[in-house]
Amino acid sequence: ISAYFDRLDHLITLHQRKYDKLQVLKKAMLEKMFPKNGSSVPEIRFKGFTDAWEQRKLGEISEIKTGPFGSTLHADDYVSEGVPIITTEHFKTGSLPQSASGLPQVSEVDYKRLSAYTLNNGDIVFSRVGSVDINALVTPFQRNWLFSGRVLRVRPGIDVLPQFLHTRLETESIRNDICARAVGQTMPSINTEILKATQLVLPTSMAEQKQIGLYFAKLDHLITLHQRELEKLQNIKKSMLEKMFV
């Protein structure tokens, strides 16, 4: 029994260390691969890119929409099996659920009625209240899901790549800026106008956007893998502690 749990603890520690190292690496690269305030070039760039980045507002490069309000959608519209709805509590970690289990859902009839609030692959979602600085990228898995009235949907335009924009919006300077402009004392909140006014410095080269986006997508994938493995091992340990002792 002791050897079994020693092995389990060893695996948990390994995945925890890898997860922590990747998180530290991501934080460092978010600072170095995007220009600091007042600068138009990042500290680290991929080979072959030398042009200065340009300043744009988020509202100039994307369409921003608020979810359905009030009478449009009620809790009693929810059904046990239908089309899932994303709300603020579902992406507090910066990523969206990979399962519809436990999510509020609506019927096909209500889905058609709420078709203006559909998510597409590559959309980006923000919380209108609470953790207003956290965004999540919509993947093919969540395509055609709906978003709630407490969510803002950012739909990137043709001159910015979704994965790049998602990562750009994760940088500390942008997150701090959004929080600083949020309204409300006890519960921060933002709206479409606040989000539209967000200033971004972006590369004009789509090729550079793609390289940066792919780099962070791979990093996020590794982080998620170790996080899931860590959670799986921790659940196994908890279960076995209950079953292997009287």
C-alpha positions as CSV (number, residue, x, y, z in Angstrom):
1,I,0.0,0.0,0.0
2,S,2.8,2.4,0.9
3,A,4.6,1.7,-2.4
4,Y,1.4,2.3,-4.3
5,F,0.8,5.7,-2.8
6,D,4.5,6.6,-3.1
7,R,4.3,6.0,-6.8
8,L,1.0,7.9,-7.1
9,D,2.5,10.9,-5.2
10,H,5.5,10.8,-7.4
11,L,3.4,11.1,-10.6
12,I,1.3,13.8,-9.0
13,T,4.4,15.8,-8.2
14,L,5.9,15.3,-11.7
15,H,2.8,16.6,-13.4
16,Q,2.4,19.5,-10.9
17,R,6.0,20.6,-11.6
18,K,5.6,20.4,-15.4
19,Y,2.3,22.3,-15.1
20,D,3.9,25.0,-12.9
21,K,6.9,25.4,-15.2
22,L,4.7,25.7,-18.3
23,Q,2.6,28.4,-16.5
24,V,5.7,30.3,-15.7
25,L,7.0,30.0,-19.2
26,K,3.7,31.2,-20.7
27,K,3.6,34.2,-18.4
28,A,7.2,35.1,-19.4
29,M,6.6,34.8,-23.1
30,L,3.3,36.8,-22.9
31,E,5.5,39.7,-21.6
32,K,8.4,39.2,-24.1
33,M,6.5,38.4,-27.3
34,F,4.1,41.4,-27.1
35,P,5.2,45.1,-27.0
36,K,5.3,46.8,-23.6
37,N,3.3,49.9,-23.0
38,G,4.6,52.7,-25.3
39,S,6.5,50.4,-27.6
40,S,5.6,49.2,-31.1
41,V,7.9,46.1,-31.2
42,P,8.2,43.1,-28.9
43,E,11.3,42.0,-27.1
44,I,11.3,38.6,-28.8
45,R,10.1,38.0,-32.4
46,F,10.1,35.1,-34.8
47,K,12.8,35.3,-37.5
48,G,12.0,37.4,-40.6
49,F,9.6,39.9,-38.9
50,T,10.9,43.4,-38.4
51,D,8.0,45.8,-39.1
52,A,6.6,47.9,-36.3
53,W,3.2,46.8,-34.9
54,E,0.2,49.2,-35.2
55,Q,-2.2,50.5,-32.6
56,R,-5.9,49.6,-33.1
57,K,-9.0,49.5,-31.0
58,L,-10.7,46.2,-30.4
59,G,-14.0,47.6,-31.8
60,E,-12.2,48.4,-35.1
61,I,-11.1,44.8,-35.7
62,S,-14.0,42.8,-34.3
63,E,-17.8,42.8,-33.8
64,I,-18.8,42.8,-30.1
65,K,-22.2,41.7,-29.0
66,T,-24.0,41.3,-25.6
67,G,-26.0,38.1,-24.9
68,P,-29.8,38.0,-24.6
69,F,-31.3,40.1,-21.8
70,G,-34.3,39.8,-19.5
71,S,-37.4,38.6,-21.2
72,T,-35.5,37.1,-24.1
73,L,-34.3,34.1,-22.0
74,H,-35.5,32.8,-18.7
75,A,-34.3,30.0,-16.4
76,D,-37.6,28.2,-17.0
77,D,-36.7,28.0,-20.7
78,Y,-33.9,25.5,-19.9
79,V,-34.4,21.8,-20.8
80,S,-32.5,18.6,-19.7
81,E,-31.2,18.0,-23.2
82,G,-30.8,20.5,-26.0
83,V,-28.4,23.3,-27.2
84,P,-25.9,24.3,-24.5
85,I,-25.6,28.0,-23.3
86,I,-22.2,29.4,-22.1
87,T,-22.4,31.7,-19.1
88,T,-19.7,33.5,-17.1
89,E,-19.0,30.6,-14.6
90,H,-18.0,28.3,-17.5
91,F,-14.7,30.0,-18.5
92,K,-13.2,31.4,-15.3
93,T,-10.0,29.4,-16.1
94,G,-9.6,30.9,-19.5
95,S,-11.0,27.9,-21.5
96,L,-14.5,26.6,-22.3
97,P,-16.0,23.3,-21.3
98,Q,-15.3,20.2,-23.4
99,S,-18.6,18.7,-22.4
100,A,-22.2,19.8,-22.4
101,S,-22.8,18.0,-19.1
102,G,-24.0,20.3,-16.4
103,L,-24.5,23.3,-18.7
104,P,-27.9,25.0,-19.1
105,Q,-29.6,24.0,-22.3
106,V,-32.5,25.1,-24.5
107,S,-34.8,23.4,-26.9
108,E,-34.4,23.6,-30.7
109,V,-37.4,26.0,-30.8
110,D,-35.7,28.4,-28.5
111,Y,-32.4,27.9,-30.2
112,K,-33.8,29.2,-33.5
113,R,-35.4,32.1,-31.6
114,L,-32.0,32.9,-30.1
115,S,-29.9,32.3,-33.3
116,A,-28.4,35.9,-33.1
117,Y,-26.6,34.7,-30.0
118,T,-24.8,31.7,-31.5
119,L,-21.1,31.1,-31.1
120,N,-18.8,30.4,-34.1
121,N,-15.4,28.7,-34.1
122,G,-12.9,31.5,-33.4
123,D,-15.2,33.7,-31.4
124,I,-13.9,35.1,-28.1
125,V,-16.0,35.4,-25.0
126,F,-15.7,37.8,-22.0
127,S,-17.7,38.0,-18.8
128,R,-19.8,41.2,-18.4
129,V,-19.4,41.0,-14.6
130,G,-16.9,39.7,-12.1
131,S,-13.7,38.4,-13.8
132,V,-14.1,40.8,-16.7
133,D,-10.4,40.5,-17.7
134,I,-10.6,36.8,-18.6
135,N,-11.4,35.7,-22.1
136,A,-11.8,32.3,-23.7
137,L,-11.5,31.1,-27.3
138,V,-14.4,29.2,-28.9
139,T,-13.2,25.9,-30.5
140,P,-15.0,23.7,-33.0
141,F,-16.5,21.7,-30.1
142,Q,-18.5,24.7,-28.8
143,R,-19.5,25.9,-32.3
144,N,-23.3,26.6,-32.5
145,W,-23.6,26.8,-28.8
146,L,-25.3,29.9,-27.3
147,F,-24.0,32.6,-24.9
148,S,-26.0,34.1,-22.0
149,G,-26.8,37.7,-21.2
150,R,-23.9,37.9,-18.8
151,V,-21.4,37.2,-21.6
152,L,-19.9,39.4,-24.3
153,R,-19.1,37.8,-27.7
154,V,-16.1,39.2,-29.6
155,R,-16.1,38.1,-33.3
156,P,-12.7,38.9,-34.9
157,G,-12.7,40.6,-38.3
158,I,-10.7,39.5,-41.4
159,D,-7.5,41.4,-40.5
160,V,-6.9,39.6,-37.2
161,L,-6.5,35.9,-36.4
162,P,-8.7,34.5,-33.5
163,Q,-5.9,32.5,-31.8
164,F,-3.6,35.5,-31.9
165,L,-6.3,37.9,-30.6
166,H,-7.2,35.6,-27.8
167,T,-3.6,35.5,-26.7
168,R,-3.1,39.2,-27.1
169,L,-6.1,39.8,-24.8
170,E,-4.5,37.5,-22.2
171,T,-1.5,39.7,-21.7
172,E,-1.2,41.4,-18.4
173,S,-1.3,45.0,-19.8
174,I,-4.6,44.4,-21.6
175,R,-6.2,42.6,-18.7
176,N,-5.1,45.4,-16.3
177,D,-6.5,48.0,-18.7
178,I,-9.9,46.3,-19.0
179,C,-10.1,46.0,-15.2
180,A,-9.2,49.7,-14.8
181,R,-12.0,50.8,-17.1
182,A,-14.6,48.5,-15.6
183,V,-17.4,50.2,-13.6
184,G,-18.9,49.2,-10.3
185,Q,-17.5,49.2,-6.8
186,T,-18.3,45.7,-5.4
187,M,-18.7,43.8,-8.7
188,P,-16.7,45.1,-11.7
189,S,-18.7,45.1,-15.0
190,I,-18.0,46.0,-18.6
191,N,-20.2,46.5,-21.7
192,T,-19.7,46.6,-25.4
193,E,-18.4,50.2,-25.5
194,I,-15.8,49.6,-22.8
195,L,-14.6,46.5,-24.6
196,K,-14.6,48.3,-28.0
197,A,-12.4,51.0,-26.7
198,T,-9.6,48.6,-25.6
199,Q,-6.3,49.7,-27.2
200,L,-4.2,47.0,-28.8
201,V,-0.8,47.0,-30.6
202,L,-0.9,44.4,-33.3
203,P,1.4,43.1,-36.1
204,T,0.1,44.0,-39.6
205,S,1.5,40.7,-40.9
206,M,-1.0,37.9,-40.7
207,A,2.0,35.5,-41.0
208,E,3.4,36.9,-37.8
209,Q,0.0,36.7,-36.1
210,K,-0.2,33.1,-37.1
211,Q,3.2,32.1,-35.8
212,I,2.5,33.8,-32.4
213,G,-0.9,32.2,-32.2
214,L,0.4,28.7,-33.0
215,Y,3.2,29.0,-30.4
216,F,0.7,29.9,-27.6
217,A,-1.8,27.3,-28.8
218,K,0.8,24.6,-28.4
219,L,1.8,25.9,-25.0
220,D,-1.9,26.0,-23.9
221,H,-2.3,22.4,-25.1
222,L,0.6,21.2,-23.0
223,I,-0.7,23.1,-20.0
224,T,-4.1,21.6,-20.4
225,L,-2.7,18.1,-20.8
226,H,-0.7,18.3,-17.6
227,Q,-3.6,19.9,-15.7
228,R,-6.0,17.1,-16.8
229,E,-3.5,14.4,-15.9
230,L,-2.9,16.1,-12.5
231,E,-6.7,16.3,-11.8
232,K,-7.1,12.6,-12.9
233,L,-4.3,11.4,-10.6
234,Q,-5.6,13.5,-7.6
235,N,-9.0,12.0,-8.1
236,I,-7.5,8.5,-8.2
237,K,-5.6,9.1,-5.0
238,K,-8.7,10.4,-3.2
239,S,-10.8,7.4,-4.4
240,M,-8.1,4.9,-3.4
241,L,-7.6,6.5,0.0
242,E,-11.3,5.8,0.6
243,K,-11.3,2.2,-0.7
244,M,-7.9,0.9,0.5
245,F,-8.4,1.8,4.1
246,V,-11.1,0.6,6.5
